[in-house]
Amino acid sequence: MYDLIIIGGGAASQSAAMYAQGKQLNFLLISERLGGKVEPASAEGRDYMFGKMLIHYDAPDEDESDDRLIGSSVVHQFERQLKLLHDRVLEDRVSSLRQEGAIFEVETVNSGVKQARSVIVATGAQPRRLDLPGVADHLIANLGYNTTHHGDTLRGREIAVIGTTDEALLSTAEFAQSATKVYLVVPQLDAAERPELAALANIQNVELLQGYRVADVKGEPLGRKLVLERDGTRRSLSVDSIFVDLGYEPATALVQELVERTAAGYIRVDRRNATSVPGLFAAGDVTRSEGEQVLTAIGDGARAARSAHFHVLTSQSVQTVNPAP
Ligand SMILES: Cc1cc2nc3c(=O)[nH]c(=O)nc-3n(C[C@H](O)[C@H](O)[C@H](O)COP(=O)(O)OP(=O)(O)OC[C@H]3O[C@@H](n4cnc5c(N)ncnc54)[C@H](O)[C@@H]3O)c2cc1C
């Protein structure tokens, strides 16, 4: 029986594991692979979103001795430490999560059922993709699914932002400070009432394109031309980069029957990262629809582990902290 099982291997899970290790909790982290979104499946895919110009995830073996510390560097520091704790990381997929009284049963695909007094779910969220059959979006060098932190690299460029999430709108305002031109493509007509749109349309170098859907992405290199369609009429834009932010699909399949979720489907947590089920905590992208970042996920993970520790200590009259199994 574990004190804590952490489901996921991304920034939130790894920081939870580091916290749990510091508190000598008897914990197990279960994930298909360490790193989560910070560690794309293939080395070639490392810069797949925008190349080094816009998105850079460093590799675990990259020289991190320079003074530029980015989110992924921190995750790799965690990863190196976790890999030394062999009994604490199980590379597997969790297929189900059940509650039997005060105990959680975590079923894995290859390693049977593990039991714990508390669980942290940090399974992440996947960005909604453009529905463009035949276009392998990860191969489009100039198209990416995250608008975080790149405003300063866009000086003198023409770009398109697609979406009406808060992130998309905020980024449009931010990008307009350095880009020459920002096209904001708003596919939904019913978004017209949003007051932010009127404010953005007033910015001199922002052009609002409402009711358009993305019909194609073309160009040489691919991603330099955006083909839009509205009421059967097509319009072509030449741009340097395309940012898509259509929101995220949180990976909540394991807890759908267990916990309360928000209207958008995210796991609802309080400020301690506790869910509606005592002993069950959640952290990182699976809990929120905005502000997804490595550093916020790290904060979440540590907070969830702190709460799990408190739960383990207080939910039993006598609780011994176990050594590693
Ligand atoms: C295209 C893109 C670019 C981004 N760029 C930046 C950036 O430049 N800077 C920045 O700070 N942030 C960036 N982000 C956001 C950042 O990557 C995330 O906020 C962060 O990785 C979230 O960490 P997490 O631990 O919550 O989830 P994730 O990193 O998504 O990790 C989820 C983990 O859960 C595991 N998992 C899921 N289901 C199961 C299961 N059933 N069983 C076992 N394991 C499971 C996955 O394998 C994975 O390890 C970007 C995101 C995207 C999509």
Ligand as a Chemical Component Dictionary entry (heavy atoms), coordinates in Angstrom:
data_LIG
# 
_chem_comp.id                   LIG 
_chem_comp.type                 NON-POLYMER 
_chem_comp.pdbx_formal_charge   0 
_chem_comp.three_letter_code    LIG 
# 
loop_
_chem_comp_atom.comp_id 
_chem_comp_atom.atom_id 
_chem_comp_atom.alt_atom_id 
_chem_comp_atom.type_symbol 
_chem_comp_atom.charge 
_chem_comp_atom.model_Cartn_x 
_chem_comp_atom.model_Cartn_y 
_chem_comp_atom.model_Cartn_z 
_chem_comp_atom.pdbx_ordinal 
LIG C1  C1  C 0 2.266  23.067 -28.288 1  
LIG C2  C2  C 0 2.537  23.450 -26.862 2  
LIG C3  C3  C 0 3.578  24.341 -26.588 3  
LIG C4  C4  C 0 3.833  24.738 -25.271 4  
LIG N1  N1  N 0 4.853  25.630 -25.019 5  
LIG C5  C5  C 0 5.110  26.006 -23.760 6  
LIG C6  C6  C 0 6.169  26.910 -23.451 7  
LIG O1  O1  O 0 6.868  27.394 -24.346 8  
LIG N2  N2  N 0 6.383  27.266 -22.135 9  
LIG C7  C7  C 0 5.621  26.732 -21.132 10 
LIG O2  O2  O 0 5.867  27.037 -19.953 11 
LIG N3  N3  N 0 4.610  25.876 -21.394 12 
LIG C8  C8  C 0 4.333  25.502 -22.662 13 
LIG N4  N4  N 0 3.295  24.650 -22.937 14 
LIG C9  C9  C 0 2.475  24.165 -21.812 15 
LIG C10 C10 C 0 3.176  23.070 -21.004 16 
LIG O3  O3  O 0 3.769  22.114 -21.875 17 
LIG C11 C11 C 0 2.156  22.410 -20.091 18 
LIG O4  O4  O 0 1.477  23.400 -19.339 19 
LIG C12 C12 C 0 2.782  21.450 -19.091 20 
LIG O5  O5  O 0 3.557  20.489 -19.775 21 
LIG C13 C13 C 0 1.677  20.776 -18.275 22 
LIG O6  O6  O 0 2.218  19.763 -17.481 23 
LIG P1  P1  P 0 1.272  18.631 -16.909 24 
LIG O7  O7  O 0 2.140  17.822 -16.015 25 
LIG O8  O8  O 0 0.032  19.209 -16.351 26 
LIG O9  O9  O 0 0.783  17.782 -18.183 27 
LIG P2  P2  P 0 1.580  17.025 -19.337 28 
LIG O10 O10 O 0 2.935  17.584 -19.542 29 
LIG O11 O11 O 0 0.647  16.981 -20.495 30 
LIG O12 O12 O 0 1.773  15.559 -18.765 31 
LIG C14 C14 C 0 0.714  14.645 -18.689 32 
LIG C15 C15 C 0 1.315  13.278 -18.393 33 
LIG O13 O13 O 0 0.275  12.354 -18.087 34 
LIG C16 C16 C 0 0.583  11.121 -18.712 35 
LIG N5  N5  N 0 -0.669 10.370 -18.817 36 
LIG C17 C17 C 0 -1.849 10.772 -19.356 37 
LIG N6  N6  N 0 -2.775 9.796  -19.223 38 
LIG C18 C18 C 0 -2.166 8.776  -18.565 39 
LIG C19 C19 C 0 -2.605 7.497  -18.124 40 
LIG N7  N7  N 0 -3.851 7.046  -18.309 41 
LIG N8  N8  N 0 -1.698 6.682  -17.490 42 
LIG C20 C20 C 0 -0.417 7.100  -17.282 43 
LIG N9  N9  N 0 0.037  8.317  -17.668 44 
LIG C21 C21 C 0 -0.830 9.133  -18.306 45 
LIG C22 C22 C 0 1.213  11.539 -20.038 46 
LIG O14 O14 O 0 1.961  10.470 -20.626 47 
LIG C23 C23 C 0 2.101  12.670 -19.562 48 
LIG O15 O15 O 0 3.325  12.163 -19.055 49 
LIG C24 C24 C 0 3.030  24.219 -24.228 50 
LIG C25 C25 C 0 1.998  23.308 -24.509 51 
LIG C26 C26 C 0 1.743  22.938 -25.814 52 
LIG C27 C27 C 0 0.632  21.951 -26.098 53 
# 
loop_
_chem_comp_bond.comp_id 
_chem_comp_bond.atom_id_1 
_chem_comp_bond.atom_id_2 
_chem_comp_bond.value_order 
_chem_comp_bond.pdbx_ordinal 
LIG C1  C2  SING 1  
LIG C2  C3  SING 2  
LIG C2  C26 DOUB 3  
LIG C3  C4  DOUB 4  
LIG C4  N1  SING 5  
LIG C4  C24 SING 6  
LIG N1  C5  DOUB 7  
LIG C5  C6  SING 8  
LIG C5  C8  SING 9  
LIG C6  O1  DOUB 10 
LIG C6  N2  SING 11 
LIG N2  C7  SING 12 
LIG C7  O2  DOUB 13 
LIG C7  N3  SING 14 
LIG N3  C8  DOUB 15 
LIG C8  N4  SING 16 
LIG N4  C9  SING 17 
LIG N4  C24 SING 18 
LIG C9  C10 SING 19 
LIG C10 O3  SING 20 
LIG C10 C11 SING 21 
LIG C11 O4  SING 22 
LIG C11 C12 SING 23 
LIG C12 O5  SING 24 
LIG C12 C13 SING 25 
LIG C13 O6  SING 26 
LIG O6  P1  SING 27 
LIG P1  O7  DOUB 28 
LIG P1  O8  SING 29 
LIG P1  O9  SING 30 
LIG O9  P2  SING 31 
LIG P2  O10 DOUB 32 
LIG P2  O11 SING 33 
LIG P2  O12 SING 34 
LIG O12 C14 SING 35 
LIG C14 C15 SING 36 
LIG C15 O13 SING 37 
LIG C15 C23 SING 38 
LIG O13 C16 SING 39 
LIG C16 N5  SING 40 
LIG C16 C22 SING 41 
LIG N5  C17 SING 42 
LIG N5  C21 SING 43 
LIG C17 N6  DOUB 44 
LIG N6  C18 SING 45 
LIG C18 C19 SING 46 
LIG C18 C21 DOUB 47 
LIG C19 N7  SING 48 
LIG C19 N8  DOUB 49 
LIG N8  C20 SING 50 
LIG C20 N9  DOUB 51 
LIG N9  C21 SING 52 
LIG C22 O14 SING 53 
LIG C22 C23 SING 54 
LIG C23 O15 SING 55 
LIG C24 C25 DOUB 56 
LIG C25 C26 SING 57 
LIG C26 C27 SING 58 
# 
